[in-house]
Amino acid sequence: MANKKYLKAISVILIVGMILAGCQFEEKINANDTKVASDTKTTLEEVKELTDMFGNENSDTVIINTQGGPMTKLETDEFKEIVSNFNTEGLLMVNVHQYQTINPSKFMNDEISFEEAIQYDKESIEILYKIIKYYKNQNKKVYVLGISFGAFMTQELIAEKGIDVADKYLIMVGRLDMNESFWKGFSEGKDGYFKNGVEPMLIDNKNVEQKNMFKLASGLGQNRYTEKLKKYDLAKITYVYGKADEAVGKLTDEEVAFLKSKNANVIAGEGNHCVAAMGCIVEGAKTAFGID
């Protein structure tokens, strides 16, 4: 969920975006089929088509990233830069495609509807679930990292598939209950930001690709995760937020209280969206995954 003013910062840092690398293929997925064959046996070849991976493929521990943005490219170089901040020696790192990174041309020239955006987000969740399930079926320890839009992806994964899908989660600079005016503006393709991390501001936007990305963001941002996650003990989650997050807004007192009541580890980062994410990545990885 990145505001246009900060897209460059997020694509450089994410290091809070984890967003642009090279989709070498364009696999077409039926928009009416949200299963993405996640209930069938997945092969390593399929996993490699749906991800970029690096590190030790024989490792018993896998860190799976669902990137921020949303963007139409998979940016694994930024993911590598993020995880270079902590010790990943001997681990397997997996950066997972989302629907729009597999089918970028669908979002370039024609504006999608909000209903289509919701459907495409479901496809992305199924891809993420498929990859996690592949490694869990091999008795691997699986940690999920989600920053910015990836935070919303991770929350929706848990809401739809259960808290026990993965072993631990590091969720950074997301929101549980996005301001209604903000997600509705995004659902119309508008840009926006949070003044001082609190006051939502919307901006008209004419770029078709950006409109489509904002609609994808609103497809998840519309959800009330204090409701969708309330049945779970969230002790497996470490949640980092920025006190002055201009892109998604800081967590409200109610959101923080909800997380703590559900036993999540909550870390408050100083600064804005990018600063909070990068400033807390080492502490977050240590708290969530036990990695220094």
C-alpha positions as CSV (number, residue, x, y, z in Angstrom):
1,M,0.0,0.0,0.0
2,A,2.3,2.7,-1.2
3,N,1.4,6.3,-1.9
4,K,2.6,7.7,-5.2
5,K,4.8,10.3,-3.4
6,Y,6.7,7.5,-1.8
7,L,6.7,4.8,-4.5
8,K,10.4,5.4,-5.4
9,A,11.4,5.1,-1.7
10,I,9.4,2.0,-1.2
11,S,10.7,0.3,-4.4
12,V,14.3,1.1,-3.4
13,I,13.9,0.1,0.3
14,L,11.6,-2.7,0.3
15,I,13.3,-2.8,1.2
16,V,9.7,-1.9,2.0
17,G,8.4,-2.8,-1.4
18,M,10.2,-6.0,-2.6
19,I,8.7,-5.4,-5.9
20,L,10.6,-5.2,-9.2
21,A,12.6,-8.1,-10.7
22,G,12.1,-9.8,-14.0
23,C,9.1,-11.9,-14.7
24,Q,10.5,-14.1,-17.3
25,F,7.2,-15.8,-18.0
26,E,3.6,-14.9,-18.0
27,E,1.5,-17.7,-16.7
28,K,-2.2,-17.2,-17.2
29,I,-4.5,-17.9,-14.3
30,N,-8.2,-18.2,-14.7
31,A,-9.7,-15.3,-12.7
32,N,-12.8,-17.4,-11.9
33,D,-10.7,-20.1,-10.3
34,T,-9.2,-19.1,-7.0
35,K,-7.8,-22.5,-6.2
36,V,-4.6,-22.2,-8.3
37,A,-4.3,-26.0,-7.9
38,S,-3.2,-25.5,-4.3
39,D,-4.9,-28.8,-3.4
40,T,-2.9,-30.8,-5.8
41,K,0.6,-32.0,-5.4
42,T,3.1,-29.3,-6.2
43,T,6.4,-30.0,-8.0
44,L,9.7,-28.2,-7.4
45,E,9.5,-27.1,-11.0
46,E,6.1,-25.3,-10.3
47,V,7.6,-23.8,-7.2
48,K,10.5,-22.3,-9.2
49,E,8.1,-20.9,-11.8
50,L,6.1,-19.1,-9.0
51,T,9.1,-17.8,-7.1
52,D,12.6,-16.5,-7.1
53,M,14.8,-18.3,-4.6
54,F,18.3,-18.1,-3.2
55,G,20.3,-19.6,-0.4
56,N,20.5,-23.3,0.6
57,E,17.8,-25.3,-1.1
58,N,18.4,-28.2,1.3
59,S,17.9,-26.0,4.4
60,D,15.3,-27.1,7.0
61,T,14.3,-23.5,7.4
62,V,12.7,-21.4,4.7
63,I,11.9,-17.7,4.8
64,I,9.0,-16.9,2.4
65,N,8.5,-13.3,1.3
66,T,5.3,-11.8,0.0
67,Q,6.4,-8.5,-1.4
68,G,5.1,-5.0,-1.0
69,G,3.7,-2.4,-3.4
70,P,1.7,-3.8,-5.0
71,M,3.7,-3.7,-8.2
72,T,3.8,-5.6,-11.5
73,K,7.3,-6.9,-11.1
74,L,8.9,-9.2,-8.6
75,E,11.9,-7.4,-7.1
76,T,14.2,-10.0,-5.6
77,D,17.2,-7.8,-5.5
78,E,15.4,-5.6,-2.9
79,F,14.5,-8.7,-0.9
80,K,18.1,-9.8,-0.9
81,E,19.1,-6.3,0.4
82,I,16.5,-6.5,3.2
83,V,17.6,-9.9,4.4
84,S,21.3,-8.9,4.1
85,N,20.6,-7.0,7.3
86,F,20.5,-10.2,9.4
87,N,22.1,-13.6,9.3
88,T,20.6,-15.9,6.7
89,E,23.5,-18.3,6.4
90,G,22.3,-21.8,5.6
91,L,18.7,-20.7,5.1
92,L,16.5,-20.8,1.9
93,M,15.0,-17.5,0.9
94,V,11.9,-17.6,-1.3
95,N,10.3,-14.5,-2.9
96,V,6.8,-15.4,-4.1
97,H,5.0,-14.1,-7.2
98,Q,1.7,-12.4,-6.9
99,Y,-1.0,-12.4,-9.6
100,Q,0.0,-9.0,-11.0
101,T,3.7,-10.0,-11.2
102,I,2.8,-13.1,-13.3
103,N,0.3,-11.2,-15.5
104,P,1.7,-7.6,-15.7
105,S,0.2,-6.8,-19.1
106,K,-3.3,-7.2,-17.7
107,F,-2.7,-4.1,-15.6
108,M,-0.8,-1.8,-18.0
109,N,-3.3,-0.3,-20.3
110,D,-6.9,-1.1,-19.2
111,E,-8.4,-0.2,-15.9
112,I,-9.6,-3.1,-13.9
113,S,-12.7,-3.0,-11.7
114,F,-12.6,-3.2,-7.9
115,E,-14.4,-6.6,-8.1
116,E,-11.6,-7.8,-10.4
117,A,-9.0,-6.5,-8.0
118,I,-10.5,-8.5,-5.1
119,Q,-10.5,-11.6,-7.3
120,Y,-6.8,-11.1,-8.3
121,D,-5.9,-10.7,-4.6
122,K,-7.5,-14.0,-3.9
123,E,-5.3,-15.5,-6.6
124,S,-2.2,-14.1,-5.0
125,I,-3.2,-15.6,-1.7
126,E,-3.6,-19.0,-3.3
127,I,-0.2,-18.7,-4.9
128,L,1.4,-17.8,-1.5
129,Y,-0.5,-20.7,0.2
130,K,0.6,-23.1,-2.5
131,I,4.3,-22.3,-1.9
132,I,4.1,-22.4,1.9
133,K,2.2,-25.7,1.7
134,Y,4.9,-27.2,-0.5
135,Y,7.6,-26.6,2.0
136,K,5.5,-27.5,5.0
137,N,4.7,-30.8,3.3
138,Q,8.5,-31.4,3.3
139,N,8.6,-30.9,7.1
140,K,10.4,-27.6,6.7
141,K,10.2,-24.8,9.2
142,V,8.5,-22.0,7.4
143,Y,8.7,-18.3,8.3
144,V,6.6,-15.7,6.4
145,L,7.7,-12.1,5.9
146,G,5.2,-9.5,4.7
147,I,6.1,-5.8,4.5
148,S,3.6,-3.0,3.4
149,F,1.2,-4.7,0.8
150,G,2.9,-7.9,1.9
151,A,1.6,-7.2,5.4
152,F,-2.0,-7.3,4.1
153,M,-1.2,-10.4,2.1
154,T,0.0,-12.1,5.2
155,Q,-2.9,-11.1,7.3
156,E,-5.3,-12.4,4.6
157,L,-3.4,-15.6,4.4
158,I,-3.8,-16.2,8.1
159,A,-7.5,-15.1,8.0
160,E,-8.3,-17.5,5.2
161,K,-6.0,-20.4,5.8
162,G,-5.3,-20.3,9.6
163,I,-2.6,-19.3,11.9
164,D,-0.8,-22.7,11.7
165,V,-0.2,-22.5,7.9
166,A,3.4,-21.3,8.8
167,D,5.5,-21.5,11.9
168,K,6.1,-17.8,12.5
169,Y,5.2,-14.5,10.8
170,L,6.9,-11.1,10.6
171,I,4.4,-8.5,9.5
172,M,5.7,-5.0,9.0
173,V,4.1,-1.6,8.3
174,G,0.6,-2.8,7.6
175,R,-2.8,-2.0,9.1
176,L,-5.5,-4.1,10.7
177,D,-8.5,-1.8,10.1
178,M,-7.7,0.6,7.3
179,N,-9.6,3.9,7.4
180,E,-12.8,3.5,5.3
181,S,-12.3,6.8,3.4
182,F,-8.8,5.7,2.5
183,W,-9.5,2.2,1.1
184,K,-12.6,3.5,-0.7
185,G,-10.5,6.1,-2.4
186,F,-8.0,3.5,-3.4
187,S,-10.8,1.3,-4.7
188,E,-11.5,4.1,-7.2
189,G,-7.9,4.2,-8.2
190,K,-7.0,7.3,-6.2
191,D,-3.6,7.9,-4.6
192,G,-3.2,8.9,-1.0
193,Y,-1.1,9.3,2.1
194,F,-1.5,9.9,5.8
195,K,-0.5,13.3,7.0
196,N,1.6,12.9,10.2
197,G,0.7,9.2,10.0
198,V,-2.8,9.9,11.1
199,E,-4.9,12.0,8.8
200,P,-5.9,10.3,5.5
201,M,-5.4,12.5,2.4
202,L,-6.6,11.4,-1.1
203,I,-5.2,12.5,-4.4
204,D,-6.6,12.1,-7.9
205,N,-4.5,9.8,-10.1
206,K,-4.7,9.3,-13.9
207,N,-2.0,6.7,-14.5
208,V,-3.8,3.4,-15.4
209,E,-1.2,1.0,-14.0
210,Q,-1.0,2.9,-10.7
211,K,-4.8,3.0,-10.5
212,N,-4.9,-0.7,-10.8
213,M,-2.2,-1.2,-8.2
214,F,-4.2,1.0,-5.7
215,K,-7.3,-1.1,-6.4
216,L,-5.4,-4.2,-5.6
217,A,-4.3,-2.6,-2.4
218,S,-7.8,-1.7,-1.5
219,G,-9.0,-5.2,-2.2
220,L,-7.2,-6.3,0.9
221,G,-7.3,-2.9,2.7
222,Q,-11.1,-3.1,2.9
223,N,-11.0,-6.0,5.3
224,R,-11.4,-5.6,9.1
225,Y,-8.7,-7.8,10.4
226,T,-9.6,-7.2,14.0
227,E,-12.7,-9.2,13.1
228,K,-11.1,-11.7,10.7
229,L,-8.3,-12.6,13.1
230,K,-10.1,-12.5,16.4
231,K,-10.6,-16.3,16.6
232,Y,-6.8,-16.9,16.6
233,D,-4.1,-16.7,19.2
234,L,-1.5,-14.5,17.4
235,A,1.6,-15.5,19.4
236,K,3.3,-16.6,16.2
237,I,3.1,-13.0,14.9
238,T,5.6,-10.2,15.4
239,Y,4.0,-6.9,14.2
240,V,6.0,-3.8,13.4
241,Y,4.4,-0.5,12.8
242,G,5.6,3.1,12.2
243,K,4.6,5.9,14.5
244,A,4.6,8.3,11.6
245,D,3.7,5.9,8.8
246,E,2.6,8.1,5.8
247,A,1.8,5.3,3.5
248,V,-0.8,3.2,5.5
249,G,-1.1,5.3,8.7
250,K,0.1,4.3,12.2
251,L,-1.7,1.6,14.0
252,T,-4.5,3.0,16.2
253,D,-4.6,2.4,19.9
254,E,-7.4,-0.1,19.3
255,E,-5.3,-2.0,16.7
256,V,-2.3,-2.2,19.0
257,A,-4.6,-3.3,21.9
258,F,-6.1,-6.0,19.8
259,L,-2.7,-7.4,18.8
260,K,-1.5,-7.5,22.4
261,S,-4.7,-9.1,23.6
262,K,-4.1,-11.9,21.1
263,N,-0.5,-12.4,22.3
264,A,1.3,-10.9,19.2
265,N,4.7,-9.3,19.7
266,V,4.3,-5.6,18.8
267,I,7.2,-3.3,17.9
268,A,6.7,0.4,17.4
269,G,9.2,1.9,14.9
270,E,10.2,5.5,14.8
271,G,9.7,7.4,11.6
272,N,7.7,6.9,8.5
273,H,6.8,3.8,6.4
274,C,10.3,3.0,5.0
275,V,12.3,4.2,8.0
276,A,10.2,2.2,10.5
277,A,10.5,-0.9,8.3
278,M,14.2,-0.8,7.8
279,G,14.9,0.5,11.3
280,C,13.2,-2.5,12.8
281,I,14.0,-5.3,10.4
282,V,16.8,-6.7,12.5
283,E,14.9,-6.5,15.8
284,G,11.8,-7.9,14.0
285,A,13.7,-10.9,12.5
286,K,15.3,-11.7,15.9
287,T,12.0,-11.5,17.7
288,A,9.9,-13.3,15.0
289,F,12.4,-15.9,13.7
290,G,15.2,-16.0,16.3
291,I,17.6,-14.7,13.6
292,D,20.3,-12.2,14.5
